[in-house]
Amino acid sequence: MIFDGRRMPAPGIRLCMAAVLAMIGAQALVLLAMGHPLICACGHVALWHGAASGPQTSQHLTDWYSFTHVEHGLLFYALITWVLAGAPFRTVVLVAFGIEAVWEVLENTPLIMDRYRQTALAAGYFGDSVVNSLGDTLSMAIGLAIARWAPVRVSIALALLIECVLLVAIRDNLTLNIIQLVAPIEAISAWQAAG
């Protein structure tokens, strides 16, 4: 189909894009309804915020934890294509965005925020701004795209690289984040606090 000299995406792709935009919109509206700020209370939006903790962490478009969301995309692609073998990529996209949107809302509930606050790095954590949450979803999409087009070994190497860089840079990564959320270990908290 041609529109103004440009090729329009197929109806299935347009429907997928509309569904993704609806999920992202719903994610933003739910977070706003839960009382999360649209942007940082500091009054501006930075493209990058480099502090691993503090009042502006999880308030700007991207931060160190955005890389863990790239890992989400890599992992979602692997798991979804394994569970739904042979499914078209648009199905993988819809499921991945659905999981990420649900996680972004769930991680900003009092239950999960209280769990995060029990760790050394998240003391005083009060959740994401809507802009940061949407940045996290965009980061997941980047990971999903990389996993779609890169060889498996590249995705694995990238995930390992991200884990190592975050471990050195901020004493946290996706693995430690999951451990500390599910079953906090005091020794990990003490090591993180010492950094």
PyRosetta script that sets phi, psi and omega in degrees:
from pyrosetta import init, pose_from_sequence

init()
pose = pose_from_sequence("MIFDGRRMPAPGIRLCMAAVLAMIGAQALVLLAMGHPLICACGHVALWHGAASGPQTSQHLTDWYSFTHVEHGLLFYALITWVLAGAPFRTVVLVAFGIEAVWEVLENTPLIMDRYRQTALAAGYFGDSVVNSLGDTLSMAIGLAIARWAPVRVSIALALLIECVLLVAIRDNLTLNIIQLVAPIEAISAWQAAG")
pose.set_psi(1, 133.9)
pose.set_omega(1, -179.2)
pose.set_phi(2, -112.2)
pose.set_psi(2, 134.9)
pose.set_omega(2, 178.1)
pose.set_phi(3, -136.1)
pose.set_psi(3, 118.5)
pose.set_omega(3, -178.6)
pose.set_phi(4, 51.5)
pose.set_psi(4, 40.8)
pose.set_omega(4, 177.3)
pose.set_phi(5, 79.0)
pose.set_psi(5, -2.9)
pose.set_omega(5, 179.2)
pose.set_phi(6, -111.0)
pose.set_psi(6, 146.8)
pose.set_omega(6, 178.5)
pose.set_phi(7, -78.7)
pose.set_psi(7, 127.9)
pose.set_omega(7, 178.0)
pose.set_phi(8, -87.0)
pose.set_psi(8, 145.7)
pose.set_omega(8, 177.1)
pose.set_phi(9, -63.5)
pose.set_psi(9, 154.9)
pose.set_omega(9, 177.2)
pose.set_phi(10, -60.3)
pose.set_psi(10, 155.6)
pose.set_omega(10, -178.6)
pose.set_phi(11, -53.6)
pose.set_psi(11, -39.3)
pose.set_omega(11, 179.4)
pose.set_phi(12, -63.5)
pose.set_psi(12, -37.9)
pose.set_omega(12, 179.0)
pose.set_phi(13, -70.9)
pose.set_psi(13, -41.0)
pose.set_omega(13, 177.4)
pose.set_phi(14, -62.0)
pose.set_psi(14, -41.2)
pose.set_omega(14, 178.4)
pose.set_phi(15, -64.1)
pose.set_psi(15, -41.1)
pose.set_omega(15, 177.3)
pose.set_phi(16, -61.7)
pose.set_psi(16, -46.3)
pose.set_omega(16, 179.5)
pose.set_phi(17, -61.9)
pose.set_psi(17, -41.2)
pose.set_omega(17, 178.7)
pose.set_phi(18, -64.2)
pose.set_psi(18, -40.3)
pose.set_omega(18, 179.1)
pose.set_phi(19, -65.5)
pose.set_psi(19, -41.0)
pose.set_omega(19, 178.0)
pose.set_phi(20, -62.5)
pose.set_psi(20, -46.0)
pose.set_omega(20, 178.7)
pose.set_phi(21, -62.4)
pose.set_psi(21, -37.2)
pose.set_omega(21, 177.5)
pose.set_phi(22, -65.0)
pose.set_psi(22, -41.3)
pose.set_omega(22, 178.7)
pose.set_phi(23, -64.5)
pose.set_psi(23, -42.9)
pose.set_omega(23, 179.4)
pose.set_phi(24, -64.6)
pose.set_psi(24, -42.4)
pose.set_omega(24, 177.7)
pose.set_phi(25, -62.7)
pose.set_psi(25, -43.4)
pose.set_omega(25, 178.1)
pose.set_phi(26, -63.2)
pose.set_psi(26, -41.2)
pose.set_omega(26, 177.4)
pose.set_phi(27, -57.2)
pose.set_psi(27, -48.1)
pose.set_omega(27, -179.2)
pose.set_phi(28, -63.5)
pose.set_psi(28, -44.9)
pose.set_omega(28, -178.6)
pose.set_phi(29, -65.1)
pose.set_psi(29, -40.1)
pose.set_omega(29, 178.9)
pose.set_phi(30, -64.6)
pose.set_psi(30, -43.5)
pose.set_omega(30, 179.0)
pose.set_phi(31, -63.0)
pose.set_psi(31, -40.9)
pose.set_omega(31, 176.3)
pose.set_phi(32, -63.0)
pose.set_psi(32, -42.7)
pose.set_omega(32, 179.4)
pose.set_phi(33, -64.7)
pose.set_psi(33, -28.6)
pose.set_omega(33, 177.7)
pose.set_phi(34, -78.8)
pose.set_psi(34, -5.2)
pose.set_omega(34, 177.2)
pose.set_phi(35, 96.3)
pose.set_psi(35, 9.2)
pose.set_omega(35, 177.9)
pose.set_phi(36, -77.5)
pose.set_psi(36, 143.1)
pose.set_omega(36, -178.2)
pose.set_phi(37, -71.9)
pose.set_psi(37, 150.2)
pose.set_omega(37, 176.8)
pose.set_phi(38, -64.8)
pose.set_psi(38, -46.7)
pose.set_omega(38, 179.2)
pose.set_phi(39, -130.6)
pose.set_psi(39, 176.4)
pose.set_omega(39, 178.4)
pose.set_phi(40, -57.0)
pose.set_psi(40, 141.2)
pose.set_omega(40, 176.4)
pose.set_phi(41, -62.3)
pose.set_psi(41, -14.8)
pose.set_omega(41, 178.0)
pose.set_phi(42, -69.8)
pose.set_psi(42, -13.1)
pose.set_omega(42, 174.0)
pose.set_phi(43, 95.0)
pose.set_psi(43, 1.6)
pose.set_omega(43, 177.2)
pose.set_phi(44, -140.9)
pose.set_psi(44, 167.2)
pose.set_omega(44, 177.1)
pose.set_phi(45, -118.0)
pose.set_psi(45, 119.6)
pose.set_omega(45, 175.4)
pose.set_phi(46, -95.9)
pose.set_psi(46, 145.9)
pose.set_omega(46, 176.0)
pose.set_phi(47, -66.9)
pose.set_psi(47, -32.5)
pose.set_omega(47, -179.1)
pose.set_phi(48, -139.3)
pose.set_psi(48, 135.2)
pose.set_omega(48, 173.1)
pose.set_phi(49, -123.7)
pose.set_psi(49, 118.2)
pose.set_omega(49, -170.5)
pose.set_phi(50, -91.0)
pose.set_psi(50, -3.4)
pose.set_omega(50, 178.6)
pose.set_phi(51, -81.4)
pose.set_psi(51, 136.2)
pose.set_omega(51, -179.0)
pose.set_phi(52, -76.6)
pose.set_psi(52, -21.9)
pose.set_omega(52, 177.9)
pose.set_phi(53, -147.5)
pose.set_psi(53, 167.9)
pose.set_omega(53, -178.0)
pose.set_phi(54, 121.6)
pose.set_psi(54, 174.4)
pose.set_omega(54, -172.2)
pose.set_phi(55, -66.2)
pose.set_psi(55, -20.9)
pose.set_omega(55, -179.6)
pose.set_phi(56, -99.4)
pose.set_psi(56, -2.3)
pose.set_omega(56, 175.6)
pose.set_phi(57, -67.6)
pose.set_psi(57, 137.5)
pose.set_omega(57, -177.4)
pose.set_phi(58, 66.3)
pose.set_psi(58, 24.0)
pose.set_omega(58, 179.2)
pose.set_phi(59, -116.7)
pose.set_psi(59, -17.8)
pose.set_omega(59, -178.2)
pose.set_phi(60, -105.8)
pose.set_psi(60, 177.5)
pose.set_omega(60, -173.8)
pose.set_phi(61, -58.5)
pose.set_psi(61, -48.3)
pose.set_omega(61, 178.7)
pose.set_phi(62, -136.1)
pose.set_psi(62, 156.8)
pose.set_omega(62, 176.5)
pose.set_phi(63, -155.1)
pose.set_psi(63, -171.5)
pose.set_omega(63, -178.9)
pose.set_phi(64, -57.0)
pose.set_psi(64, -35.0)
pose.set_omega(64, -176.2)
pose.set_phi(65, -74.0)
pose.set_psi(65, -12.2)
pose.set_omega(65, 174.4)
pose.set_phi(66, -60.0)
pose.set_psi(66, -32.2)
pose.set_omega(66, 179.9)
pose.set_phi(67, -65.9)
pose.set_psi(67, -32.0)
pose.set_omega(67, 177.0)
pose.set_phi(68, -67.4)
pose.set_psi(68, -27.4)
pose.set_omega(68, 177.8)
pose.set_phi(69, -77.0)
pose.set_psi(69, -28.3)
pose.set_omega(69, 169.7)
pose.set_phi(70, -60.9)
pose.set_psi(70, -42.5)
pose.set_omega(70, 176.7)
pose.set_phi(71, -61.7)
pose.set_psi(71, -37.3)
pose.set_omega(71, 175.2)
pose.set_phi(72, -53.5)
pose.set_psi(72, -48.4)
pose.set_omega(72, -179.0)
pose.set_phi(73, -60.1)
pose.set_psi(73, -43.0)
pose.set_omega(73, 177.8)
pose.set_phi(74, -61.4)
pose.set_psi(74, -45.9)
pose.set_omega(74, -178.7)
pose.set_phi(75, -70.2)
pose.set_psi(75, -42.3)
pose.set_omega(75, 178.9)
pose.set_phi(76, -58.9)
pose.set_psi(76, -44.4)
pose.set_omega(76, -180.0)
pose.set_phi(77, -58.8)
pose.set_psi(77, -47.5)
pose.set_omega(77, -179.0)
pose.set_phi(78, -61.2)
pose.set_psi(78, -47.3)
pose.set_omega(78, -176.6)
pose.set_phi(79, -69.7)
pose.set_psi(79, -44.0)
pose.set_omega(79, -176.9)
pose.set_phi(80, -67.6)
pose.set_psi(80, -41.8)
pose.set_omega(80, 179.7)
pose.set_phi(81, -70.4)
pose.set_psi(81, -23.2)
pose.set_omega(81, 175.5)
pose.set_phi(82, -76.9)
pose.set_psi(82, -48.0)
pose.set_omega(82, -178.3)
pose.set_phi(83, -70.0)
pose.set_psi(83, -42.2)
pose.set_omega(83, -178.4)
pose.set_phi(84, -107.6)
pose.set_psi(84, 53.3)
pose.set_omega(84, -176.7)
pose.set_phi(85, -51.7)
pose.set_psi(85, 130.5)
pose.set_omega(85, 178.4)
pose.set_phi(86, 86.2)
pose.set_psi(86, -3.6)
pose.set_omega(86, 179.0)
pose.set_phi(87, -68.5)
pose.set_psi(87, 145.6)
pose.set_omega(87, 177.5)
pose.set_phi(88, -64.4)
pose.set_psi(88, 155.2)
pose.set_omega(88, -177.3)
pose.set_phi(89, -58.7)
pose.set_psi(89, -34.7)
pose.set_omega(89, 180.0)
pose.set_phi(90, -62.2)
pose.set_psi(90, -30.9)
pose.set_omega(90, 175.3)
pose.set_phi(91, -67.6)
pose.set_psi(91, -42.6)
pose.set_omega(91, 177.0)
pose.set_phi(92, -59.1)
pose.set_psi(92, -43.8)
pose.set_omega(92, 179.5)
pose.set_phi(93, -61.1)
pose.set_psi(93, -47.4)
pose.set_omega(93, -178.1)
pose.set_phi(94, -62.8)
pose.set_psi(94, -44.3)
pose.set_omega(94, -180.0)
pose.set_phi(95, -65.6)
pose.set_psi(95, -44.0)
pose.set_omega(95, -179.1)
pose.set_phi(96, -62.5)
pose.set_psi(96, -47.2)
pose.set_omega(96, 178.6)
pose.set_phi(97, -64.3)
pose.set_psi(97, -36.5)
pose.set_omega(97, 177.4)
pose.set_phi(98, -62.9)
pose.set_psi(98, -45.9)
pose.set_omega(98, 178.7)
pose.set_phi(99, -62.8)
pose.set_psi(99, -45.6)
pose.set_omega(99, -177.8)
pose.set_phi(100, -64.0)
pose.set_psi(100, -42.7)
pose.set_omega(100, -179.9)
pose.set_phi(101, -62.9)
pose.set_psi(101, -42.9)
pose.set_omega(101, 178.4)
pose.set_phi(102, -63.6)
pose.set_psi(102, -43.6)
pose.set_omega(102, 179.0)
pose.set_phi(103, -62.4)
pose.set_psi(103, -43.0)
pose.set_omega(103, -179.2)
pose.set_phi(104, -60.0)
pose.set_psi(104, -37.2)
pose.set_omega(104, 176.8)
pose.set_phi(105, -72.7)
pose.set_psi(105, -47.8)
pose.set_omega(105, -178.5)
pose.set_phi(106, -59.6)
pose.set_psi(106, -42.9)
pose.set_omega(106, -176.9)
pose.set_phi(107, -68.4)
pose.set_psi(107, -13.4)
pose.set_omega(107, 179.5)
pose.set_phi(108, -104.9)
pose.set_psi(108, 16.4)
pose.set_omega(108, 173.5)
pose.set_phi(109, -86.8)
pose.set_psi(109, 156.5)
pose.set_omega(109, 178.7)
pose.set_phi(110, -55.6)
pose.set_psi(110, -36.1)
pose.set_omega(110, -179.4)
pose.set_phi(111, -59.1)
pose.set_psi(111, -50.8)
pose.set_omega(111, -177.9)
pose.set_phi(112, -74.0)
pose.set_psi(112, -40.2)
pose.set_omega(112, 178.7)
pose.set_phi(113, -60.8)
pose.set_psi(113, -38.9)
pose.set_omega(113, 177.3)
pose.set_phi(114, -64.3)
pose.set_psi(114, -37.5)
pose.set_omega(114, 177.1)
pose.set_phi(115, -64.3)
pose.set_psi(115, -43.8)
pose.set_omega(115, 178.2)
pose.set_phi(116, -60.8)
pose.set_psi(116, -40.9)
pose.set_omega(116, -176.5)
pose.set_phi(117, -63.3)
pose.set_psi(117, -17.2)
pose.set_omega(117, 179.4)
pose.set_phi(118, -75.8)
pose.set_psi(118, -9.1)
pose.set_omega(118, 179.9)
pose.set_phi(119, -98.9)
pose.set_psi(119, 160.1)
pose.set_omega(119, -175.1)
pose.set_phi(120, -62.3)
pose.set_psi(120, -42.6)
pose.set_omega(120, -174.5)
pose.set_phi(121, -74.7)
pose.set_psi(121, -21.8)
pose.set_omega(121, -173.5)
pose.set_phi(122, -107.7)
pose.set_psi(122, 16.0)
pose.set_omega(122, 176.7)
pose.set_phi(123, -58.7)
pose.set_psi(123, 127.9)
pose.set_omega(123, -179.0)
pose.set_phi(124, 85.5)
pose.set_psi(124, 0.8)
pose.set_omega(124, -179.9)
pose.set_phi(125, -62.7)
pose.set_psi(125, 132.2)
pose.set_omega(125, 179.2)
pose.set_phi(126, -126.5)
pose.set_psi(126, 19.4)
pose.set_omega(126, 174.9)
pose.set_phi(127, 100.9)
pose.set_psi(127, 175.9)
pose.set_omega(127, -178.0)
pose.set_phi(128, -87.7)
pose.set_psi(128, 151.5)
pose.set_omega(128, 164.0)
pose.set_phi(129, -75.8)
pose.set_psi(129, 162.2)
pose.set_omega(129, 178.6)
pose.set_phi(130, -61.8)
pose.set_psi(130, -40.8)
pose.set_omega(130, 179.2)
pose.set_phi(131, -60.5)
pose.set_psi(131, -43.4)
pose.set_omega(131, 179.3)
pose.set_phi(132, -65.6)
pose.set_psi(132, -41.3)
pose.set_omega(132, 178.7)
pose.set_phi(133, -60.8)
pose.set_psi(133, -42.7)
pose.set_omega(133, 177.9)
pose.set_phi(134, -68.0)
pose.set_psi(134, -34.5)
pose.set_omega(134, 174.4)
pose.set_phi(135, -63.3)
pose.set_psi(135, -37.7)
pose.set_omega(135, 176.5)
pose.set_phi(136, -63.3)
pose.set_psi(136, -41.4)
pose.set_omega(136, 178.5)
pose.set_phi(137, -65.3)
pose.set_psi(137, -40.0)
pose.set_omega(137, 175.6)
pose.set_phi(138, -62.7)
pose.set_psi(138, -40.0)
pose.set_omega(138, 177.5)
pose.set_phi(139, -61.9)
pose.set_psi(139, -40.7)
pose.set_omega(139, 176.0)
pose.set_phi(140, -60.2)
pose.set_psi(140, -41.9)
pose.set_omega(140, -179.7)
pose.set_phi(141, -62.2)
pose.set_psi(141, -36.6)
pose.set_omega(141, 177.1)
pose.set_phi(142, -63.5)
pose.set_psi(142, -45.5)
pose.set_omega(142, 177.4)
pose.set_phi(143, -61.5)
pose.set_psi(143, -40.2)
pose.set_omega(143, 178.2)
pose.set_phi(144, -62.2)
pose.set_psi(144, -44.3)
pose.set_omega(144, 179.6)
pose.set_phi(145, -65.0)
pose.set_psi(145, -41.8)
pose.set_omega(145, 178.3)
pose.set_phi(146, -60.8)
pose.set_psi(146, -46.8)
pose.set_omega(146, -179.0)
pose.set_phi(147, -63.0)
pose.set_psi(147, -33.6)
pose.set_omega(147, -179.9)
pose.set_phi(148, -67.0)
pose.set_psi(148, -40.3)
pose.set_omega(148, -171.3)
pose.set_phi(149, -102.9)
pose.set_psi(149, -23.1)
pose.set_omega(149, -177.0)
pose.set_phi(150, -90.7)
pose.set_psi(150, 154.3)
pose.set_omega(150, 173.2)
pose.set_phi(151, -61.3)
pose.set_psi(151, 153.4)
pose.set_omega(151, -178.0)
pose.set_phi(152, -54.2)
pose.set_psi(152, -41.9)
pose.set_omega(152, -178.1)
pose.set_phi(153, -61.7)
pose.set_psi(153, -31.1)
pose.set_omega(153, 177.9)
pose.set_phi(154, -70.0)
pose.set_psi(154, -42.5)
pose.set_omega(154, 177.8)
pose.set_phi(155, -62.1)
pose.set_psi(155, -43.3)
pose.set_omega(155, 179.1)
pose.set_phi(156, -63.9)
pose.set_psi(156, -46.3)
pose.set_omega(156, 179.9)
pose.set_phi(157, -62.2)
pose.set_psi(157, -40.3)
pose.set_omega(157, 179.2)
pose.set_phi(158, -64.1)
pose.set_psi(158, -44.7)
pose.set_omega(158, 178.8)
pose.set_phi(159, -60.7)
pose.set_psi(159, -43.7)
pose.set_omega(159, 178.8)
pose.set_phi(160, -65.3)
pose.set_psi(160, -40.8)
pose.set_omega(160, 178.0)
pose.set_phi(161, -61.8)
pose.set_psi(161, -45.7)
pose.set_omega(161, 179.0)
pose.set_phi(162, -60.1)
pose.set_psi(162, -45.6)
pose.set_omega(162, -179.9)
pose.set_phi(163, -58.8)
pose.set_psi(163, -45.5)
pose.set_omega(163, -178.8)
pose.set_phi(164, -67.4)
pose.set_psi(164, -44.9)
pose.set_omega(164, -179.8)
pose.set_phi(165, -61.8)
pose.set_psi(165, -45.0)
pose.set_omega(165, 179.8)
pose.set_phi(166, -65.1)
pose.set_psi(166, -38.3)
pose.set_omega(166, 179.0)
pose.set_phi(167, -59.7)
pose.set_psi(167, -42.5)
pose.set_omega(167, -180.0)
pose.set_phi(168, -75.5)
pose.set_psi(168, -43.9)
pose.set_omega(168, -173.0)
pose.set_phi(169, -73.4)
pose.set_psi(169, -41.8)
pose.set_omega(169, -173.9)
pose.set_phi(170, -130.9)
pose.set_psi(170, 6.0)
pose.set_omega(170, -179.1)
pose.set_phi(171, 58.2)
pose.set_psi(171, 34.9)
pose.set_omega(171, 177.9)
pose.set_phi(172, -155.1)
pose.set_psi(172, 158.0)
pose.set_omega(172, 174.0)
pose.set_phi(173, -165.4)
pose.set_psi(173, -175.3)
pose.set_omega(173, -176.8)
pose.set_phi(174, -62.6)
pose.set_psi(174, -42.4)
pose.set_omega(174, -179.6)
pose.set_phi(175, -61.7)
pose.set_psi(175, -50.5)
pose.set_omega(175, 179.8)
pose.set_phi(176, -65.2)
pose.set_psi(176, -36.1)
pose.set_omega(176, 178.7)
pose.set_phi(177, -60.0)
pose.set_psi(177, -44.9)
pose.set_omega(177, 179.7)
pose.set_phi(178, -66.3)
pose.set_psi(178, -45.8)
pose.set_omega(178, 179.2)
pose.set_phi(179, -57.8)
pose.set_psi(179, -49.1)
pose.set_omega(179, -176.4)
pose.set_phi(180, -69.4)
pose.set_psi(180, -23.7)
pose.set_omega(180, 176.6)
pose.set_phi(181, -79.7)
pose.set_psi(181, -42.6)
pose.set_omega(181, -174.9)
pose.set_phi(182, -81.8)
pose.set_psi(182, -48.8)
pose.set_omega(182, -177.1)
pose.set_phi(183, -146.5)
pose.set_psi(183, 81.8)
pose.set_omega(183, -175.5)
pose.set_phi(184, -54.3)
pose.set_psi(184, 138.6)
pose.set_omega(184, 178.6)
pose.set_phi(185, -115.7)
pose.set_psi(185, 122.4)
pose.set_omega(185, -175.7)
pose.set_phi(186, -59.1)
pose.set_psi(186, -37.6)
pose.set_omega(186, -179.5)
pose.set_phi(187, -62.2)
pose.set_psi(187, -37.6)
pose.set_omega(187, 178.0)
pose.set_phi(188, -67.8)
pose.set_psi(188, -44.4)
pose.set_omega(188, 178.1)
pose.set_phi(189, -58.9)
pose.set_psi(189, -43.0)
pose.set_omega(189, -179.4)
pose.set_phi(190, -64.5)
pose.set_psi(190, -42.3)
pose.set_omega(190, 178.7)
pose.set_phi(191, -63.8)
pose.set_psi(191, -42.9)
pose.set_omega(191, 179.0)
pose.set_phi(192, -64.5)
pose.set_psi(192, -40.6)
pose.set_omega(192, -179.6)
pose.set_phi(193, -66.2)
pose.set_psi(193, -28.7)
pose.set_omega(193, -178.2)
pose.set_phi(194, -73.7)
pose.set_psi(194, -14.3)
pose.set_omega(194, -177.5)
pose.set_phi(195, -80.3)
pose.dump_pdb("model.pdb")
